[in-house]
Amino acid sequence: MGDSGGGSTHVLTHLDLVESEAVHILREVAGEFERPVMLFSGGKDSIVMLHLASLAFAPAPVPFALLHVDTGHNFPEVIDFRNRTMARHGLRWHVVSVQEYIDAGTLRERPDGTRNPLQTLPLTEAIRLHRFDAVLGGARRDEEKARAKERVFSLRDEFSQWDPRRQRPELWQLYNGRHAPGEHVRVFPLSNWTELDVWEYIAREGIELPEIYFAHEREVFRRDGMWLAAGEWGGPREGETVEKRLVRYRTVGDMSCTGAVDSEAADVDAVIAEVAVSRLTERGATRADDRLSEAAMEDRKREGYF
């Protein structure tokens, strides 16, 4: 569209707007907090968040250390990708191990075999040990109803617990990072993104992802309506048959609770076409840990889970 001066007017796209918002949030964190840290698991949302941080502070390096809570039940492809990414960016990083807590007797294995809920204690202790005052995560409001309740800056008390009644207004993109000693703020730069936004942004920016997000043959078995990967965590059980299927993963957590979906989407464009017609959120379709109760995610968030 031409303007009155005869030049051209650049029209911002939706992706430009959500990118700009996320970059603004990341810069606010760098300006307001003394010891921020960014969660990085090797999943698509944390990969996009790290890419955005690289843009936000270029040509300077990303000013955040990275933190990963390793359950010991992660997909090998994702851990390999995490390690390569850490080495390529040359950032400071911390890994805390759920297995070490189990070995020490501080945590116990759950009867269902999943370790995803066991991440809370290692995470909160790492925050306290390193005195992180802001923790950046890639959670989005469209993933799950409890996450939809959170502000971009979400205050946690001295026990890392979340109280929805202490949520602060965020009018005009003004973010309040004030917190008492011992408290910290969880920050969600991708809050207003959707799964489709993430994939379209990955396509636009040419962002590399673990191959697990694309269609591949994998040995899986059926449980509670989901295709789960076989593993030492406790699957398959008696009566559950392993078969090889063409699948991909929409979200990545523990192997014990993250379901695959039947798919032929072998590249980013095919995934975008698939996501565009889906009527189920990625967590609603593929995460067993969110099905433990109607308020499973909110209960875990109140205890300190991300």
C-alpha positions in Angstrom: 0.0 0.0 0.0 1.4 3.4 -1.0 1.6 6.4 1.4 1.0 10.0 0.6 4.7 10.6 0.1 4.9 8.1 -2.7 6.9 5.6 -0.7 5.8 2.2 0.6 4.4 1.3 4.0 5.7 -1.8 5.6 2.8 -3.8 7.1 3.7 -5.9 10.1 2.6 -9.5 10.0 1.2 -11.4 13.0 4.5 -13.2 13.4 6.3 -9.8 13.4 4.0 -8.7 16.2 4.5 -11.8 18.5 8.2 -11.7 17.8 8.4 -8.1 18.8 6.4 -8.8 22.0 8.7 -11.7 23.0 11.9 -9.6 22.3 10.5 -6.8 24.4 9.8 -9.3 27.3 13.3 -10.8 27.1 14.9 -7.3 27.2 12.6 -6.4 30.2 13.9 -9.4 32.1 17.6 -8.5 31.3 16.9 -5.0 32.6 14.9 -5.8 35.7 16.5 -8.9 37.2 20.0 -9.6 38.5 20.2 -13.4 38.1 17.8 -14.6 35.3 18.0 -18.1 33.9 16.3 -19.7 30.8 14.9 -23.2 30.9 16.1 -25.2 27.9 15.1 -28.7 27.2 15.7 -29.1 23.5 11.9 -28.9 22.8 10.6 -26.7 20.1 9.3 -23.9 22.4 12.6 -23.5 24.3 14.5 -23.6 20.9 12.3 -20.8 19.6 12.8 -18.9 22.9 16.6 -19.2 22.6 16.4 -18.0 19.0 14.4 -15.0 20.1 17.0 -14.2 22.8 19.8 -14.4 20.2 17.9 -11.8 18.2 17.0 -9.6 21.2 20.6 -9.1 22.3 22.6 -9.4 19.1 25.4 -8.7 18.5 26.0 -9.3 22.2 25.7 -12.9 23.5 22.6 -14.1 25.3 22.8 -12.7 28.9 21.1 -15.7 30.5 22.4 -19.0 31.7 20.5 -22.1 30.6 18.9 -24.7 32.9 17.5 -28.1 32.2 15.9 -30.5 34.6 16.9 -33.9 33.2 14.4 -36.6 34.2 16.5 -39.5 32.9 13.5 -40.5 30.7 14.1 -37.9 28.0 14.1 -38.9 24.3 17.7 -39.5 23.3 17.3 -37.4 20.1 16.2 -34.4 22.2 19.1 -34.7 24.6 21.6 -35.0 21.7 20.1 -31.8 20.2 20.2 -30.1 23.5 23.9 -30.8 23.9 24.8 -29.7 20.4 22.9 -26.5 20.9 24.5 -25.7 24.2 28.0 -26.3 22.6 27.2 -24.2 19.6 26.0 -21.1 21.5 28.8 -21.4 24.1 26.4 -20.4 26.9 26.7 -21.1 30.6 24.3 -24.0 31.5 23.2 -26.1 34.4 21.6 -29.6 34.3 19.9 -31.0 37.4 19.2 -34.7 37.5 16.0 -36.3 38.8 17.9 -39.6 38.9 20.4 -38.2 41.4 17.5 -37.3 43.7 16.1 -40.8 43.4 19.5 -42.4 44.0 19.9 -40.2 47.2 16.4 -41.3 48.4 15.1 -37.7 48.3 12.5 -38.7 45.6 10.8 -42.0 44.9 9.7 -43.5 41.6 6.0 -43.2 40.9 3.9 -46.3 40.4 3.0 -45.2 36.9 6.7 -44.8 36.0 6.5 -41.2 34.9 9.0 -38.7 36.2 7.6 -35.5 34.8 5.9 -34.6 38.1 9.2 -35.3 39.9 10.9 -32.3 38.3 9.5 -29.9 40.8 11.9 -30.5 43.7 15.1 -30.4 41.6 13.9 -27.3 39.8 13.0 -25.4 42.9 16.2 -26.4 44.7 18.3 -25.3 41.7 16.5 -21.9 41.7 17.2 -21.5 45.4 20.8 -22.7 45.2 21.8 -20.4 42.4 19.6 -17.6 43.6 17.8 -17.1 40.3 15.3 -14.3 40.5 13.7 -14.8 37.1 13.1 -18.1 35.3 12.2 -17.9 31.6 10.1 -20.7 30.2 8.5 -21.5 26.8 5.0 -22.3 28.1 2.1 -20.8 26.1 -1.5 -20.0 27.1 -3.0 -22.1 24.3 -1.4 -25.3 25.7 -3.5 -25.9 28.8 -6.2 -24.1 30.9 -4.0 -23.6 33.9 -1.3 -22.0 31.8 -3.9 -19.8 30.3 -4.4 -18.2 33.7 -0.9 -17.1 34.1 0.5 -13.6 33.5 3.6 -13.1 31.4 5.4 -12.2 34.7 4.2 -14.8 37.2 5.3 -14.3 40.8 6.4 -17.3 42.9 6.8 -17.2 46.7 9.8 -18.3 48.7 8.7 -22.0 48.3 8.4 -21.5 44.5 4.6 -21.9 44.8 2.1 -20.2 42.6 -1.0 -18.4 43.9 -3.4 -17.3 41.2 -4.8 -14.7 43.6 -1.4 -12.9 43.5 -1.5 -12.4 39.7 -0.7 -8.8 38.7 -2.4 -6.7 36.0 -0.2 -6.3 32.9 -1.9 -3.3 31.1 -0.1 -1.8 28.0 2.7 -4.4 28.2 3.9 -3.1 31.5 5.5 -5.9 33.5 6.0 -5.8 37.3 9.1 -7.8 38.3 9.0 -6.7 42.0 9.5 -9.5 44.4 10.6 -10.0 48.0 13.9 -11.7 49.0 13.6 -15.5 48.4 10.8 -15.0 45.8 11.3 -15.2 42.1 9.3 -14.5 38.9 8.5 -17.0 36.2 8.5 -15.3 32.8 6.7 -16.6 29.7 7.8 -14.7 26.5 5.7 -17.0 24.3 2.5 -16.6 26.3 0.5 -15.2 23.5 1.8 -17.5 20.8 -0.1 -20.5 19.5 1.3 -23.8 18.4 0.7 -22.7 14.8 2.5 -19.5 15.4 5.5 -21.4 16.7 5.6 -23.6 13.6 5.1 -20.8 11.2 7.9 -18.9 12.9 10.2 -21.9 12.7 9.5 -22.0 9.0 10.1 -18.3 8.5 13.4 -18.3 10.5 14.7 -21.7 9.3 15.1 -22.9 12.8 16.6 -26.4 13.3 14.6 -28.9 15.4 15.1 -32.5 16.6 13.9 -35.0 14.0 11.5 -36.4 16.6 9.1 -33.6 15.6 8.8 -35.0 12.1 7.3 -38.2 10.8 9.5 -41.2 11.4 9.1 -44.9 12.1 9.1 -45.8 15.8 8.3 -48.7 18.0 5.3 -47.7 20.1 2.4 -49.3 22.0 -1.1 -48.2 22.8 -2.1 -47.0 26.3 -5.0 -44.7 27.3 -5.6 -43.7 23.6 -2.0 -42.7 23.1 1.0 -44.2 21.3 3.9 -44.4 23.8 7.5 -45.3 23.3 8.8 -48.5 24.9 11.4 -48.0 27.6 12.8 -49.0 30.9 10.4 -46.7 32.7 7.7 -49.3 32.7 6.3 -49.9 29.2 4.8 -51.9 27.7 2.9 -53.7 30.4 1.3 -57.2 30.0 -1.2 -57.1 27.2 0.3 -54.0 25.5 1.8 -54.9 22.1 4.7 -53.0 20.6 4.4 -52.2 16.9 6.3 -50.0 14.4 4.3 -47.0 13.2 4.9 -43.8 11.3 4.5 -41.1 13.9 5.8 -37.8 15.1 5.6 -35.8 18.4 3.8 -32.6 18.8 5.3 -31.9 22.3 8.2 -33.5 24.0 8.5 -34.4 27.7 9.1 -37.7 29.4 9.0 -40.8 27.2 6.7 -42.2 29.9 4.0 -39.6 29.4 4.4 -38.1 26.0 2.3 -39.7 23.2 3.1 -39.8 19.5 0.5 -39.1 16.8 0.1 -40.9 13.6 1.5 -38.6 10.9 3.1 -38.4 7.5 4.3 -34.8 8.1 8.0 -35.1 7.3 8.9 -31.5 7.0 7.9 -28.1 8.5 5.4 -27.2 5.8 3.6 -30.5 6.2 3.5 -30.0 10.0 2.0 -26.6 9.6 -0.7 -28.0 7.4 -1.4 -30.7 10.0 -1.5 -28.3 12.9 -3.7 -25.8 11.1 -6.6 -28.3 11.0 -6.1 -29.8 14.4 -8.8 -29.2 17.0 -6.9 -30.6 20.0 -4.1 -28.8 21.8 -0.8 -30.5 21.7 -0.8 -31.3 25.5 -4.5 -32.3 25.4 -3.8 -34.8 22.7 -0.4 -36.2 23.8 0.4 -35.7 27.5 -0.7 -38.4 30.0 0.6 -36.3 32.9 -2.2 -33.7 32.3 -4.8 -36.4 32.5 -4.2 -37.4 36.1 -7.0 -35.1 37.2 -9.1 -32.2 35.9 -6.7 -29.8 37.6 -3.5 -31.8 37.2 -1.4 -29.0 35.7 -2.7 -26.3 38.1 -2.0 -28.6 41.1 1.6 -29.1 40.0 2.0 -25.4 39.3 0.9 -24.5 42.8 3.6 -26.8 44.1 6.3 -25.2 42.0 6.2 -27.0 38.7 6.8 -24.9 35.6 
